[in-house]
Structure formats: C-alpha cells, structure tokens
C-alpha cells in the first residue's frame, strides 16, 4: 500500500507532526478501519492517487483526511509562493485550489503572486459539519473565501465536531445548573457555595501536590469570586498579577518568562524525566498574543468549548515558571462565568472533580505532551537548563492545537460536577445541620465546642476517640457521648 494525502506529505518531507486523526493509503480496494484510539485508517483505489505533486496531496488531504494546520504550515514552508500561484492558475475557480492559496498566505504570511483572476462562488474555509466555526465569517475577496475560522496565524485551534461536541453545543448548561440548585433553600445554598469556593481552591492546589496555606487560599478564593470581571484575563499584566497572588512570594514573576521551561520529575540518581515542554521563548509573546486574540474573537462559542479552547492551550504554552496549572483552572472559571455558567457567587468545583479523576486528566494533557516530546529534540545540562534544538519543528503544536479531546474532557467533568458533586456537597451540609441540631438537644454546649465535636466525629467515622473523651470533652458523660454518637449516626444514616 502507498501512502497518500497527509501520510504521503509526512513521509515525503520527513515532517515531525502529531499523530494523524485520519491516515490514507492507496490499495486494491476501498477499506475503512476505525481504531480504538478514535483514529481512522482508510484505503482508496488507484484512481484516487494524486501522483507526486505535494499540492495535489494537499487537495486530497482537504477532501478526505481533514485539516491539520501544523502539517499544512510545515508543507508550505517547503513550497514557494510561485509554485502555489502556478497551481492555482490551473483551476482558478476551484474550491480546493482557493483554500490552499488562502491557507498559504494565512499561515506563512507571504503573498502568492497571482497571475489569473480568482473566480467561483464564495466557499467556507472550514466545513461546518466537520469543525466548530465562527458564527459570522469574514469575506476574503482575494480568494473568494468565507473565513469562518477562529484565530489567526499566531494561534488557531481546531475543534472537530464529533457527536460528543455536538451534544455539548446543544446542552443548556445554565439550565442544568439552575435545575440542580432549585430544590435547595437560599440559606443552605449560600453556605454550600461559600464552602465550594474553598474546596475548589484546595483541590486546584492539591492537583499540583501543594498545600495552599491560609494566605494563598484566601487570595485564590478572592480570585475565583472575581472571575469573569477583567476586560481580558489573557493580558500579560493581568496574568502576572494573578500569578503573583497564587505562588510563593519568592517565585513571583514580573511578566512572561524569557527562558525555556519544562515540567519534569526527578527520579533515582537525580535523573530527570521530562513530562512536557513549554513553548520556546522566541515564540512565547506571539503565541500569547494569538491566544488573547482568540479570546476576543470566540465569544460566540458555547462557554464549555471556549473555556477548554483557551485554558488548555494556556497550560500547554506554560508562560510562567510557576503557577501555570492553577491559572489554567482559574481560566476555566473565568470563561465559564462570562458565558453565564457560574459567577455571581456560584462556583462549579471542577478542580475537585478533576482531582477525583486525576488519571483521566493526566491522559488528557498527555494527548498534547506525548506527541510534542516525540517531535522535540532537546538537551538538559547539569544545571537543569533545557534547550530545544528544533524549535521551528514544534512551534505549530502550540499555535494550531486540536483541542477536541480537551473540550470533551472538560464537559465530562462539568457534567459530573453539576449532577453529582454539587448536590452531594449540599446534602452533606444538610446532614451536618441535622447532626448539629440533634447534638444540641442532647447537650446545650457552646457553638465552638459543638463544631469541634462534630469535626472529631466526622474524622473518626461517627465515633469519639477515647483520648478526645478523656481530654477535650472530659465534661461529657458516657451516656451523653453514646446519645451524641447515635444522633450523629441517624443524621448521616441516608
């Protein structure tokens, strides 16, 4: 079998790119195989073979493989503007020739020296059935293209319109949240939501295997309360201020980093295992400007799609030395709040759900980092300084990510948060209220003593440890303790 389309282009130019979602080959018969990873291998008969012209293989890719902008950009760097002009001149009204001309100029920044007049009906640059697109496309008269892509050469993520993505778009997430909160009284709801801000903070730090401490906890909670209120959360000054608030004061930064960073793990004999690499510093400012531009242009998207398409690339880019993970999860809340999901005193403790599903979260991040590390050539010196030897080979990973799986993951976490985590937390609080009242009927004790007693019972499975009986609560009789434990058991019985 002979490769064709994207697969041929990778082999022909020896490209380092992420794994393809669709691989094509020429074979004796038409065959389609869907693999467990979600990728597709498809065989076409010989009449589909475009020959040996890379631009003809790009046309095949647009027809059958789908779009991979990193791959396209790398191919375009190996083709001159004149070659593209000559290719377009063969079919100046052709849909795919015009799309190639448009993408060449959009991704490379070099103008194609057209020798013919471009004709034909206006065509969308992205197929709305296959990809999430802008609601209001921009007309490009030069190529007679409707530009419905979100983003530009600096940063342009793609979201494939899988059945799961369609379901996310069609779901009224705010209605789901409203319905979940409806049965609870305003008083219980207020106290539960106040606690959830605290829980979200603790969970976000715990994902990084860190203890927040009282001061940083208060600052992070305050940040969450303000989510969605900045004009742009991707502004360097805003992000720097947020980073300064959540990291140890010794690791506060004055702005985006100027050196290469990475996430690693030190093992035996001080060997470092690299988990992921931040964008090379020479591209950092440009990519972050692109991400900020995407934030401004993507308001029409479903809040879930938008939150994932902004927050996950942010953590892939890793603009700071420290605090990127927590800022990534803060951005989820910020974008959701702007879309009317949360904010105004309501928090969805998604980090708490991520903490429960940490392996799935790691796998979600690794879908970006594993192909990146396979493509990157780097060295680590004795001081722990990492140098990327082929930065131009990996910049497209950050500029043109496919964030489909990250959107699907975030939606799963939010659905579980709304349907399970929030109701469970509120029901738990109601049980505590019942236990508090029942204990008061056994012994009328000071509020602080009762709260301490409740906490001791909770931590010890409903039983008061002997050392607590003889020390902190020595004034209680055995009969009173037995009645208190029974009251606690009944309060939590269901």
N, C-alpha and C positions, 0 to 999 in steps of 0.2 A: 504493500500500500504506500502511496505517495502523499505526503502532507500537502495541504492546500490552505489558502486564507491565512489566518493569524499564525497557525502552526508552521506553515511554509516560511512566512516572514521571520519568525523567530530563528528558524534553522538557517535561513539564507543570510541574515545579518548577525547571527550569533548574539541575539539580544538577551539581556538579563531582565526578565519581567516576572510578574506574579503569575501563578498558575491560571490557565485559561478556564473560563466557565464553559466554553464550547470549543471543542477541537474537531477539525475536519480533515478527512483523507479521501483520496480517490481510490476506489476499489472496484471489484467486479459487480457489486450490486448495492442497492440503496439499503443502508442499515442505520438504525439509531439506537444507541445504548445510553441509558440514564444510569449513572453511577451513584453509589450510596452517599457520596460527598456532595451531591447536588449538581455535579458537572455532567456534561453530555459529550459523548463521542459519536460523530456522525460520519457515515461513508456515503460518497456520491459516485455516480458512474462517470466514465471518462469524458462524456460530453460537457461536464461541468468544469473541467480543468481549464483554468485561465492562462496557462502557459508559464512563461518565465519573467514576465514584467511585474515588478513589485506593486505598481499602481493597479494593475488588474487584480492582483491578490487582495489589495485593499478594498476594491469593489466587491469581491467575493466575501470578504470579511463583513462589510456593511450589510450585505444581503443575508448572510447565513450565520456568521459567528457572533455578531453583536459588536458593540463598541468597547474598545479598551484604549482610552486616551493616552495612557503612558506608552503603550506599544506604538500607537499611531505617531506620537511625538518623536519617538526614537527612530522610526522608519523615515519620517520626514527630514530628520537631521542628516540622513544619508542620501537625500534626493534634492536636486537643485530646483529653484523656482522655475527655471526654463523647462525642465522636464515636466513639471506639473502643467505649465502653460501649454506645452505641446500635447499632453494627454487630454486636457480639457478641450483643446481645439478639435479633437476628433469627434466629440459629441457635446457641443456647447449647450445644448438644451437638456442633456442627460441628468437625471436626478443625482446619480451617484458621483458623476464627474464634478458636479457643482458642490456636492457635500465635501468631496475631497479637497477641492480648492478652498472652500470656506475653512475647513479644519486646518489646512496647511497654514493659512495666514493667521488663524486664531491661536494656534499652538506654537508656531515658530516665530511669528512676528515679522516675517519677510513677505513683501508683496509679490504676488505672482504677476509677471509681465504679460497680461492677456493680449492676444493677437486677434481675437474674434469677439463678436458681441454675444454676451450670455443671454439666452432666451429660455422660454419654458415657464410653466406655472410656478408660483411660489411653493416651495416644499419645506416642511418642518425639518430641522436638523436632527431632532430626536423623535423616534416613533413613540407616541404617547401610550401605545399599547404595551410597549416593552420597558419604558423608562418613566420615572416621575419627571414631570416637566413644569416649566413656568406657566402660569395661567395666562399671562399676556406676553406673547412672543414679540420680539423686536424684528422689524423688517430689515433685511440686508439686501439693498437694491443691486449691489455689485454682483452677488451670486444668486439673486432671486431666491433667497433662503429666509425662512421664518426661524429666527434664533430663539428657540424655546428652552435652551439650556440655562441652568442657574450657575453662575460663576463665570470665570474667565481664565485666561492662560495661567494666572498666578495660583488659582485654586478652583477646581471644578470637580466636585464629587458626583458620582452616579449612584442612583438607587434603582435597581431593577424592579419592575412592577410584578413581583411574584404574587401568588394567591394570598400569602400572608400579608404582604404590603398593601394589597387592595383592601383586605379586611381592616387593617389599621386605619386606612384613609376613610373608610365608610363608618367607623365607630365614632359615636358621640361620647368622647371621653369625659367631658364635663358633666354630661347627663349621668354617666356611670357613677362618677364620684358623688354627685348630688343625691342619687338614689341610695348609695351606701350610707351616707351621713343622715338621711332623712329620719330614721327611726329614733335617733338619739336626742336627748334634751340638750338645749343650749349650754347648760351648766356643765354637764358631763362632757360634751363636745369641746368646750373651751379648755377644760383641764386636760383632756386627752391630747388635743392638738398642741398644747403647750409642751407636754411631755414628748410628743413626736419630734418636735424641733430638736430637743436634747438627744433623742435616740438617733436621729439622722446624723447629728454631729458625731456622736460616739462611734457609730457604725462606719462613717466615712474615714475616720482616723484608724479604726480597727482594721479596715481593709488594707491599710498601709502598715499594719502591725505596730501602730503607735498609740500611746496614751496621750490624750489631748491636754490634760491638766485643766484646772479651773479657768485660768485666764484665756487660754486659746479656745476652750469650749464656749465661753461667753461670747468671744469675738466671732466664732463661726456661726453660732446661733443668731447673732445680730446680723451677720451677712445674709443668712437664709431669709430672715424677716424682710430684708431689703431687696431680695431677688426680683428682677424684672423692672427695677426702677431707674437704673442707669440708662443713659441715652444709648450707649453701646458698651456691652461688657467685654468686647474684644479689643477695646482701646488699650494701648500699652500702659498708659498711666493708670487706668482703672485696674487692669490685671495686676500690675505691680503693687498697687495699694492693697488689693485683696491678698496677694501672695505674702506681703509683709505681715498681714494680720493673722495668718494661719500657721506660719512657720516659727521655729525658734528664732529669737531676735538676732542670733549670731549668723543666721543663714538668710536674712532678708536681702533682697537684691534691688538695685537701682533701676532695673529695666531688664529687657530680654538678654539672655546670655550671649557672650561673644565667643565662647569656645564650644567644642564638640562635647556632648554629654551622652550618657547611656544609662540603662538600668541593668544592674548585674547582681550576681550573688557570689560571695566568697566562700569557697569550699576548703577542703583539707589542703594543707601545704600552700595556703594563700592563692590557690588557683581561682581565677575569676571566670564565672560563667556569664556570658552576655545574654540578656533576655530581649532587649530591644535597643535601638539607637535613635536618638532624636535627629531631626532634620539637620544636615550640615549647616554650620553657622553662616556660610556665604549665601544661603537661600532663605534663612530664617525670617528676616524682615519682610521680604517679598511674599513669602507664603502666608505669613500672619496678616499682611495687608489684604491678601486674597481672601483669607478666612473672614476677615472683618467685612469685606465687600459682599461675600456670600451671605453673611448675617443680615446685611441691609437689603439684599435683593430676594430673600427667601421667605418673606413674611406671609406669602400666600400658601405655604405648605402647611400640612397638618402639623400641629405642635410636636407630636411624637417624632415624626420624620425629621423635623427641623432640629429638635433637641439632640437627636443622635448624630445627625449630619454635621453638627457644629462641635459637640462635646467630645466625640470620639477622635476626630481628626486633631483636635486640640491636644489630647494626651499623646497621640502619635507624634505630633510635632515636638512636644516637650520643650516649650520656650524658656523654662526656668530650670535651675539646677534642682530645686526642691519645691514641693507643693503642687506639682502638676496634676497628680491623681485627685487630690481634694478639689482643686479648681475645676477639673473635668466634671466631677459630680455636682459641684455648685452650678456649673453652666447648664446642666440638665434642668435644675430647678429654675434657673433664671429664664430659660427659653420657654419652659412649660408655663411659668407664671405669666409671661407675655401673651401666651395663647389661651389664657383663661383657665388653665388647669393648675390649681393651687394658687399660691399667693394670697394676699389679703388675709393673713392669719391661718391659712390652710397649707399644710406641707404633706407631700407624699414621701414617706420614708423609704425611698427606693434603695438607698445605700444599705439599709437593714436587710432588705430582700436580697441584694447582691451579696452581702456577707454570708447569707444562708446558702447561696448558690455560687460560691466563690470559684469552684472548678469551671462552671459554665462561663463565668465572667473572664477567667484567665484564657479559656479556649476562644472566646470572642476577641480578646486582644491579640492572641497568637495568630489569628487568621490574617492579621496585618503583619505582625513582627516576624513570623517564621519565613515567609517568602522574602521579606526585606533582608533578613540576615543571610539568607541563601544567596541573594544578589550582591550584598555588600562585601567589599574587600577592605579589611581593617587590620590595624595592629594596635596592641596595647603595650605601652612601655612600663618600666619598673615603677614609675610614679603613679600608675593607674590612669595615665592620659591616653585616650583612644583617638586614633587618627583614621579617618576614612580615606582610602586610596582611590576610590572611584565615585566621587560624589555625584557626578552627572548621570551615572547609571541608576542612582536610587532617588534622585530628586522627584521623579514622577510618581513614586509611591506616595509621597506626601501631597503632591499637587492634585493628583487625579485618583483618589481612592474610590473603590467600590464599597459603599457603607451599607449595603443591603442587609447583611447578616447582623450588623450592629443595631440597625433600626429594629429588626425582628427581635433581637435580644432585649432591647430596652422596653419594647411593647410587652413582652412576656413578664418582665419584672414589674412594670407598672400595673398590669392586669392583676397579678398576684397581690400587689400592694393594696389595690383598691378593693378587691373581692375578699381578701383574707387578712392581710397584715393589719389594716386599719380597724376593721370590725373586731378582730381578736384583741387588739390593744384596748379598745373601748370597753369590750366585755370584761376584760381583765380588770380595768379600772372600776367597773361597776361591782365586781366581786370584792375588790378591796373596800369599796364603800360599804357593802353589806357586812363584811367582816369587821370593819371599824365600828359600825353601829352595834353589832352583836357583842363585841368585846366591851363596849361602853355599858351595856345592860348587865354584864357580869360584874365589872368593877368600874366605878367612875374615877378614872385616873387622868392626870394632866395630858394634854394633847401630845407633847413631845415624847412622853413615856409610852403612850399608846402607839405612836408612829414607830418608835424604836422596837417595841414588842412585835408589831406587825411585820417589820422587816426581818426580825430574827426568826419568826415563824415561817416566813416566805423562803428564807435562805436554807432553812432546815426541814423543808418538806412538811410544814404544819406542826412540828413538834418543837418545844422549847428545850434547848440543850441544858443538861444538868448544871454546867458551870454558869449559865445565864440565870438559872433558877436561884443558885446559891449566891450569886454576885449582884448583877444588875437589877434583878427582880426578886430579891430576897424577901420583900414585904408581902409577896403573894403567897397564899396558902396552896397546898397541893390540890385541894378541891377547886379553888378558883382557876388554877392553871389547867386542870382537867376540863373545866367548863369552857375556858377560853380556847383550848385546842379543839374541842368539839364544835364550838361556834365557828372557828376558822374553817374546819373541815366542811361544815354544812354550807358556808358561804361559797366555797370553791367546789362544791360537790358536782356541779354540772360541767 
